[in-house]
Amino acid sequence: MKLRLFCVPLLMAAALLAQPRAEGRRGAAAGDFSQHLEDMLTKFLALNATQQNQVHTILADAQVQSQGSAAQLKTLRASLRDAIKSNDTAKIDALTMQISQLQQPLEATRSKAAAQIYAVLTPDQQTKLGDGLGMLMGGGFGPGMRHGGPLQH
């Protein structure tokens, strides 16, 4: 169960961060996602100014590290859609292998950024975050997070 609580937000973050830098949802640029995550963390965890600056730097560095792979993923996913439409199973196998190889370093980058953010939190903030580590990677609130905090075990 704990693995699912961690993996679902992680996969959501992977999908969101792999989106191209263009006009996105609700008219905002996809690059604004880092700012949205920063704002969400600041509000939820009551980050002080120093922590906000550290989180901003961590997210900016992760975004720079992810840009090349995100562009490649966009191209591969377009090719995958074409392979699906043409029922080209050999090409589907090859493309999904290429996609998975690109997703691994993206996942590692997001996880390292989450670890760095977690390290700048106070013990009280870490407690408030609880098992909601997906939030650090852009996955938003996990089960129980919307109504006053993490699940209590």
C-alpha distance (Angstrom), angle and dihedral (degrees) to the residues before:
residue distance angle dihedral
M1 . . .
K2 3.80 . .
L3 3.79 89.5 .
R4 3.80 89.9 54.8
L5 3.80 91.3 48.9
F6 3.79 87.8 55.0
C7 3.81 99.7 39.2
V8 3.81 100.8 48.0
P9 3.82 95.4 57.1
L10 3.79 88.3 41.0
L11 3.79 92.0 56.2
M12 3.80 90.5 46.0
A13 3.79 89.8 52.8
A14 3.78 91.2 48.1
A15 3.77 91.1 53.8
L16 3.79 93.1 47.1
L17 3.79 97.2 45.4
A18 3.78 92.6 46.9
Q19 3.79 91.9 60.4
P20 3.81 117.0 112.7
R21 3.80 121.3 -101.8
A22 3.76 100.1 -103.0
E23 3.74 140.0 104.3
G24 3.76 101.5 -48.4
R25 3.75 139.8 174.7
R26 3.76 118.0 -19.3
G27 3.81 90.8 5.5
A28 3.81 94.5 -68.7
A29 3.78 122.5 128.5
A30 3.78 114.2 -108.8
G31 3.81 88.2 -121.3
D32 3.80 87.4 66.1
F33 3.79 87.8 73.1
S34 3.81 91.1 85.5
Q35 3.79 89.7 52.6
H36 3.81 90.7 48.8
L37 3.81 90.3 50.7
E38 3.79 90.9 47.7
D39 3.81 90.7 50.4
M40 3.80 92.1 47.2
L41 3.80 92.5 50.6
T42 3.80 91.9 45.4
K43 3.79 91.9 52.5
F44 3.80 98.6 40.8
L45 3.82 96.9 42.6
A46 3.82 98.4 30.1
L47 3.81 92.5 -126.1
N48 3.80 116.0 -159.9
A49 3.82 121.4 -130.6
T50 3.80 94.1 -92.9
Q51 3.80 91.9 50.2
Q52 3.82 90.7 47.2
N53 3.81 90.3 54.5
Q54 3.80 91.7 47.5
V55 3.81 92.4 48.3
H56 3.82 90.4 47.6
T57 3.82 91.3 52.8
I58 3.81 93.0 45.6
L59 3.82 92.7 50.4
A60 3.81 93.2 44.6
D61 3.81 91.1 51.6
A62 3.82 91.7 48.4
Q63 3.80 91.0 49.3
V64 3.82 91.7 51.8
Q65 3.81 90.8 48.8
S66 3.82 90.9 50.4
Q67 3.81 100.7 46.0
G68 3.81 99.4 89.3
S69 3.77 94.0 46.8
A70 3.79 92.2 46.7
A71 3.81 91.3 55.3
Q72 3.80 91.0 48.7
L73 3.81 91.0 48.5
K74 3.80 90.8 53.7
T75 3.80 90.5 55.3
L76 3.79 93.5 44.8
R77 3.80 92.4 48.7
A78 3.80 90.9 52.0
S79 3.80 88.8 51.6
L80 3.80 89.8 47.7
R81 3.80 91.1 54.1
D82 3.81 88.9 52.1
A83 3.82 91.3 48.4
I84 3.80 90.4 50.5
K85 3.81 91.8 50.1
S86 3.80 91.1 50.2
N87 3.84 93.4 43.2
D88 3.82 90.5 -124.7
T89 3.80 98.8 161.0
A90 3.81 95.1 177.3
K91 3.79 90.4 54.4
I92 3.81 90.4 45.6
D93 3.81 89.6 55.3
A94 3.81 92.5 48.2
L95 3.80 94.6 45.8
T96 3.80 95.3 46.5
M97 3.81 88.7 51.3
Q98 3.81 90.5 51.9
I99 3.81 91.0 46.6
S100 3.81 92.4 50.6
Q101 3.82 90.8 50.1
L102 3.82 90.0 53.8
Q103 3.79 93.5 45.3
Q104 3.81 93.8 56.9
P105 3.83 96.0 67.0
L106 3.81 90.1 42.5
E107 3.78 89.7 53.0
A108 3.79 90.6 48.4
T109 3.82 91.2 49.8
R110 3.81 91.9 50.5
S111 3.80 92.3 46.2
K112 3.80 92.4 49.5
A113 3.80 90.4 48.9
A114 3.81 89.7 50.4
A115 3.81 90.0 50.7
Q116 3.80 90.9 50.5
I117 3.81 91.7 49.1
Y118 3.81 91.5 47.1
A119 3.81 89.0 52.3
V120 3.83 92.5 58.1
L121 3.81 93.1 52.2
T122 3.77 122.0 99.3
P123 3.82 118.0 -117.5
D124 3.84 88.8 -103.8
Q125 3.80 91.3 52.7
Q126 3.80 90.9 47.3
T127 3.80 89.1 52.0
K128 3.80 91.5 49.0
L129 3.80 89.9 50.3
G130 3.81 90.2 50.0
D131 3.79 112.6 162.4
G132 3.81 91.1 -15.8
L133 3.80 93.6 106.3
G134 3.80 88.8 137.0
M135 3.79 86.4 73.1
L136 3.82 89.2 65.4
M137 3.78 89.0 57.3
G138 3.77 95.9 47.5
G139 3.78 97.6 -94.6
G140 3.77 93.1 124.0
F141 3.74 124.8 -142.6
G142 3.76 118.8 -11.5
P143 3.80 124.9 -148.5
G144 3.77 110.1 -49.5
M145 3.79 94.3 13.1
R146 3.80 95.7 101.1
H147 3.77 94.6 60.7
G148 3.76 107.7 53.4
G149 3.76 107.0 -50.9
P150 3.77 146.6 -40.0
L151 3.75 124.7 -31.1
Q152 3.78 112.9 -82.3
H153 3.80 116.3 -133.5
